[in-house]
Amino acid sequence: IQGGRSRVRRALYMAALTAIRTCERFKTFYTALAARSGSKKLAIIAVARKLLVVLNAIIRDKKAFA
């Protein structure tokens, strides 16, 4: 992935790695996608995008993450 701001991309990548390790919701998504696609890096990037969508929804709705 090359688009967007590099600082935001790096932050999302590191946050995705942490989310995969600590949050069951993102871990199951990652393992299923990695098994289906065969690429672990692609699955990490997909988790980063999912994390960004969740963060935008939290800001939009002004609700805590559940």
N, C-alpha and C positions, 0 to 999 in steps of 0.2 A: 504494500500500500504506500503510495507516494503523495496523495493529495492532502490538502489541508495544512494546518500549522504544525511544525515539527514538535514544538513543546507540548502541544495538546495531545498529539499522537503518542509521544513518549509517556506522558502522564496516564493516558487511557490504557496503554499497553501494560504498564506496571500495575495499575489498578485492576486490570483484568486478571493478571496473574494472581494477585492477592484474592480477588473474588472467587477464582476457581478453587483456591486452597481452603477458603474459609466459609463460603456461602454454598449451601447445598443446592440451591436453585441454579446457580451458575455452574456448579460442578457437574450436575447431571446434564445440563445443556451442552457443556464442553465435551464430556465423555461420549455422549450420543453423536455429536457432530464429528468428533475426531474418528470415531469408529466408522461412521458412514462415509466420510470423505477420504479418510486415510492420511490426512495432513493435520498435524497438531498445530502448526503455525496458523493455518487457515481458521481452525477452531478458536484459537486465542483471539484472533482479529474479530471473529464473529461475536465472541463474548464482549470484547471491547465496544463494539457497536451496540450490542444489547444493553450494556452498562450505560452508554451515552443516552440511549432512548429512555431508560429508566430514570436517569438523572434529570433529563429534560421534563419528564412527566412529574417528577417530584417538585421541581421548580414551578411548573405550570399549575399544578393542583394545590401547592402549598401544604402537602401532607408528608408525614414521615414515611420512610421506607419500611415495608412490612415483609 
